[in-house]
Amino acid sequence: MVLVDKKILAGGVLMVSVGLALLLNLNSSTPIGQADMTQAQIDDLLAKQQENKNYSNLAGMVAGVGFLLVLISFGARRKRGGAKPVEKDQKPKDFNEI
């Protein structure tokens, strides 16, 4: 008996690992300022820091969606055959006649 949907699980694990790898890479390469910087250098540094923060947010979202896919894979089992509809031959009772 299969308890998980393997395709969704594999995709989720892949997304989590890619997201975490990107987060580790981006956090290790954070731009840092130096003493005696000109205003142009400060503006460039702030732009690079904001870009790094945006990419970190995006990588975190990828990892989060991957984690959700892993959780969904445990509830997304395929059912074989499906439930067959039950046909009733009896007419339902009318409660107004009682």
C-alpha positions in Angstrom: 0.0 0.0 0.0 1.4 3.3 -1.1 1.2 6.0 1.6 2.5 9.0 -0.3 2.4 10.3 -3.8 6.0 9.8 -4.9 6.1 12.5 -7.6 4.8 15.3 -5.4 7.1 14.1 -2.6 10.2 14.2 -4.9 9.3 17.6 -6.2 8.8 18.9 -2.7 12.1 17.5 -1.5 13.9 19.0 -4.5 12.3 22.4 -4.0 13.3 22.4 -0.3 16.9 21.5 -1.0 17.2 24.1 -3.8 15.7 26.8 -1.6 18.0 26.0 1.3 21.1 25.8 -0.9 20.2 29.2 -2.4 19.6 30.6 1.1 23.0 29.4 2.3 24.7 30.8 -0.8 23.0 34.2 -0.5 23.6 34.5 3.2 27.3 33.8 2.8 27.7 36.4 0.1 26.0 39.4 1.8 27.6 42.7 0.6 29.3 44.6 3.5 30.3 48.2 3.6 33.7 49.7 4.4 34.9 52.8 6.1 35.4 56.0 4.1 32.9 55.1 1.4 31.6 57.8 -1.0 27.9 58.5 -1.4 27.9 56.7 -4.8 29.5 53.6 -3.2 27.0 53.8 -0.3 24.1 53.9 -2.8 25.5 51.0 -4.7 26.0 49.0 -1.5 22.4 49.7 -0.4 21.1 48.5 -3.8 23.1 45.3 -3.6 22.0 44.6 -0.1 18.3 45.1 -1.1 18.8 42.8 -4.1 20.4 40.2 -1.9 17.5 40.5 0.6 14.9 40.1 -2.2 16.7 37.0 -3.5 16.8 35.5 0.0 13.0 36.1 0.3 12.4 34.4 -3.0 14.6 31.4 -2.0 12.7 31.2 1.3 9.4 31.1 -0.6 10.7 28.3 -2.8 11.7 26.3 0.2 8.4 27.0 1.9 6.4 25.8 -1.1 8.5 22.7 -1.3 7.8 22.0 2.3 4.1 22.4 1.6 4.4 19.9 -1.3 6.0 17.4 1.0 3.1 17.7 3.4 0.6 17.5 0.6 2.2 14.4 -0.7 1.1 12.5 2.4 -2.5 13.2 1.8 -2.5 13.0 -2.0 -2.8 9.3 -2.4 -4.4 8.0 -5.6 -7.3 5.8 -4.9 -7.7 2.8 -7.2 -11.2 2.1 -8.5 -12.9 4.8 -6.5 -16.0 4.5 -4.5 -19.0 3.1 -6.4 -22.3 5.0 -6.0 -24.9 3.2 -4.1 -28.3 3.0 -5.8 -31.3 2.9 -3.6 -34.6 1.2 -4.7 -36.6 2.6 -1.9 -38.4 5.9 -2.0 -37.4 8.3 0.8 -40.1 8.8 3.5 -42.1 12.0 3.5 -42.0 13.3 7.0 -45.1 15.5 6.5 -47.4 12.4 6.3 -46.5 11.0 9.7 
